[in-house]
Amino acid sequence: MVEDIQAAIPLGFLLAFMIGPVFFVLLETSATKGFRAGLFFDLGVILADIIFLTIAYFSSFQLLENLSNQPGLYVFGGAILLIYGLTTFFNRDFVKGRTDIKPRKGGYLSLFVKGFLLNFINIGVLVFWLGVIIIVGPSLDNQANRIIVFFSTMLAAYLITDIFKILLAKQLRRKLTTERIRMIKKALGIILVICGLVLVFKGFLPKDKLNIEKGIEYIRE
């Protein structure tokens, strides 16, 4: 059990630094809205991860095969991400000269939902957890209690690492001006648009290029 925990901690740390839309939105939220806002957003992200993990655990190879045959899911998720990125890029919803942008009443719940949805619409996250389950499961003898301990530790390490990221991003608030906030939001919008286009592109790839099982076998080798 102790070995499982020790193996999970580095993976959780690496997961926190995987570059994607959630990574950049978390930093932007923490820098412009503060620690609590970033934390609520991150908790929403983790809830989506837990749901994906549960689905991955009970589905495994069958779901991988279905996902490979349904590239439209990538297009759907990518399109939503693309629209969100364009909205962020063109959004002018901030007060000129104000850098202390705290969420309105009830805003923390909306940030939680935002984190959840932003992670949940990315079908690539589900594919990632499926791959991890398939690779790690046999080394844990596919025992439910060991799998629960392993992934609970992994997500806890992920959350702790994200808390440090949130604290560091929060320090940037003192240096934020209206123009810098505008630049951050535009840069974030561009990143989200790129991530959305990548997902859409994956959806139009030939099915043999989307063979996830072969990719996992390649990683194993």
Secondary structure, DSSP 8 states (H G I E B T S, - for coil): -HHHHHHHHHHHHHHTT--SHHHHHHHHHHHHH-HHHHHHHHHHHHHHHHHHHHHHHHHHHHHHHHHHT-THHHHHHHHHHHHHHHHHHH---S-TT-------TTHHHHHHHHHHHHHHT-HHHHHHHHHHHHHHGGGGTT-HHHHHHHHHHHHHHHHHHHHHHHHHHHGGGGG--HHHHHHHHHHHHHHHHHHHHHHHHHHTS-GGGG-HHHHHHHHH-
